[in-house]
Amino acid sequence: MGTCGTVELVGTFDKSVALVGTFDKDVALAGIFDKNQAIVGTFDKDVAVAGTFDKDIALVGCSSHLASSWWRVAGAGSYCVGAYQAKGAASQAAAKVNLANPGTYDLTGTDPPWSATRGFQIPSATGTAYYDTGVMALPGWTIICQFGNLTGSGIPVWGNYRPPAGGQYGMELYPSTGTQRAYTYGTRQAAAAPPVTAGNMGMAGRQGYLNGAADLLVASTTWSNADTVRVATIYLVGQWWTLGVDWYAGAIYNRTLTTAQMAAIAAAMAQL
């Protein structure tokens, strides 16, 4: 016989009968249930509502009013400094909000074309600085990005790069350098064929990840003064350069995530 807390659930659950003092159907569970969504039919007492509902568990692939929390999966949420989702966002303004901490490290810069189906449509061009997170990823941090429709090369899709004359290299994800994909960590880079035109790339410390699986490992190095993490944009040879790509989502974490966490986050991002 099922129970909810210390109250025994006898028979069926009638949506028009309030469980006074325990669950009031007119009280919204903010951020989880919408009080305007009817509980249709009956509630089967044999289906256990075990433990508590964890708001940090992602509702992956959800297309309703419940927002996916892909950046929080596998216990990574408490380490997330910035999380941004352009694909599937309600508007371009919403796409620039830091989901991990709205109002802090929201995206700033020139607006590229945007749509809910393609996210930020970054052109392959020079002269325009697109979005900046304001976050400088540090050695040992983690970055991860979902993207598609790559047309450019030689520019990171996500990362913090500053030429040596003005600072130091940081962490960057390069879907294509022309014939290879690459990961940069400080002054070192690891690259291999083939390039990647769509999917998920990430770095947890020096370890590169491709579609959630460990890929290339960058040789040991460090830095202390890199640029802030930007969306498919770097400053090089006296001007801004941007990568031709549809940018779907990205996140920044202030520690080296585990292989299991990287796999879980990449899988969740793939459902966006």
N, C-alpha and C positions, 0 to 999 in steps of 0.2 A: 504494500500500500504506500503510495507516494506521500511525501511531506514537503512543505515549503517552510524552511526554518524550523519552528517547533509546532507548526500548525498542520494537522493531518488533512490531506486533500481527499475528501470522501466523494465518491461518485464522479460527476462531471463538473467542469468549470463553466458556469453560465456567464457570458460576457456582460449581462445586465445586472448581475449580482456582485456588488462590491465586497471584497474581503476587507472589511473594516478593521483598521489598526495594523494591517499587514501590507496589502497591496491595494491602493486606491486607483481604479482604472482611470480616474480623472486627473491623476497626478503624473506629469510626464517624467520619465527617467531621462533627464537631459543628456543629450549627446548619444543616447543609445536608442530609445524608443520614442516615436512620435505619438503623442496622445491622440492625435487626429486619425491615426490608423486604427481601424476597428479590429478587435480580436474576433474574427469570424468563426462560427461553428463552436466546437467544444474543445476543451483542454483535456488531453488524455492523462489521467492520473498516473499511468504506468510509465510515462516519459519523465525521467528524473531531470530536474533542474539542479545539477550537481554543483556544489560549491557556490561561487559568485561569478558574475559576469565581469571579465577583465576588459576594461576599455582599451587596453593596449594590444588586444588581440585583433589583428587586421580582419576586416570584412572584405577579403580579397575578391575582386570582380564584381562587387556590389554595384548595381546600377540604380538603386533607389535613392532616397534622401539620406541614407546612411553613408558617410564618406569612408572610403578605404583608408586605413592607417598603415600603409605599406612600410613606412619608415620605422615603425615600432616593432615589427615582428621579431621573434626569437630573442626578446629581451633587450633589443638594441635601442629602444626609445629613450631611455634615460641618458644616453650618450650623444643623442642627436642635437647638433648645434643649428643645423639648417636643413629643411626639407621643402622641396618646391615641385609642384605638379602642374604642368602646362596642358598636357593631353587630358581631356575629360573635365577640365576646370569649368566652372560656371561662367567665367568671363576672363578677359585678359587681366583685369585688376585682381581677380581672385588668384590667378595663376602666379602673380608676383608675391603673394603672401607667404611668409615662412610658416609652414604648417606646424612645425615643431614648437614655435614660439611667435605667434603673430604679433607684428609690430616691431619686432627685433630682427635685424638682418633680413628684412624684406628686400626683394630685388629692386634695384634702381638702375636708371640708364635709359637709353633710347629704346622705344618699343619697336620690335620687329613685327611683321605680319603674324597673326595668331588665329587658330581655329581650335575648337574642342576636339576635332578628329586628328589634327596634325600637330598640335601644340605650338611652340614657338618655331616659326619658319625662318631660320637664320640664313641669309644669303651668303654666298661666297664673294666677299667684297673687301674693300679697304676704306678707311676713313671714318667708320662709325663704331662707337663703343656701345655694344649692347649690354645686357644685364650683368650687374656686379652684385655679389652677395654681401660684401663688406666683411667677409670672414677670411682670415689668412689661415689656411690649413697648415699645421705644424708637423714636424717629424713624428711619426708614430700614429698619425690620425688616419681616417678612412674617408674616401670619396667614392661615390657610385653614381652611374648615370644610365638612363634608358633613352634610346634615340632611334631614328629611322631615316630612310631616304637620303643617305649621305651622297653628296655630289662634290665636296671639296676634299682637300688633303693638306697635311702639313700644319694644321691648327688643332689644338686640343678641343675636344667636345666639352670638357669639364676639367677645371683645375686652376692652379694659381702659378702663373708664369711671369717672370720679370727678367728682361735681359740683364746680363752680368753688369753692364755699366750702371744700371739703376738699382740693383739689388741682387737677388739670387733666384735660381730656379726652385720650384716647389714640387708639388705633385700634379701630374697632368696625364690625361687619357687621350691618346691619339688613335682614333679608329683607322686612320690611313696616313702614312707618310709617302704614299705613292704606290709602293708595292708591299708594304708591311703595315702591321699595327704596332703600336709602341706604348710603353709606360715610362714616364720620367719621374725620378725621385731625386731631388737635389740636382747635382751635376751629372748624374748617371742615368742611362736609359737602357731598357731592354726591348728589343724589337724582333719580330718574326713574321713571315708570310703565313696566311694572306691578310690583307686589310679586312676591315669589318664595315659593311654598309648599313647594317641595322642590328640592334640587339642591346646587350647590356655589358658595360665595362666598369671595372672598379679597381681600387687599390686599397688594401688594408696594410698600412705600413709599406714595406718594400714589395709586398706580394701583389702582383697583378691578377685580376680575375676577369674571365670572359664568360658571360652568360651564367654566372654563379659558380663556375668551376675555377680552381686555381690554374693560372696560365703562366706568365713569365715572372721571374724573380729578378728585381733590380739589385745590383751590387750595393754594398753598404756605403752610405754617405749621409750628410745632414745639411741643414740650412737654418738661417735665423731671420732672414729678411726677404721674403718672397712677396709677390703680389697677392691680392685677395682673389678668392675663387670666382671665376666668371663663366658665363654661359657662352661657350663656343667663340670666345674672343681673347685675343692677346695683343699686347703692344710690342711692336718689333720694328726696328729700322726707322724710328721716328714717326710711326703711324699705327693705327688700329687695323687689325686683320681679323676677319671672321670666317668661320667654317660653314660651307653650305650643308645644312642638315635640318631635319625636323627634330627638335629637342623636346622630349616628352616629360622627363622628370629627373631630379637629381637630389642627392643628400650628402651631408657632411657630418662626420662623427669625430668626437674628440678622443678617440682611442683606437687601437688596432682591433677591429672586429675579428671574430673567429671564422673559420671556413664554413661552419654550419650557419652562422649568422649571415654571411655574404650570400650563401646559396638561398636562404629563406627570403632575404630582401629582394634578390634578383628575380626569384620566382613570383613574388608579389608584384613587383614592378612590371613584369611581363604581362600581367593581367589588366593593366591600365588601358 
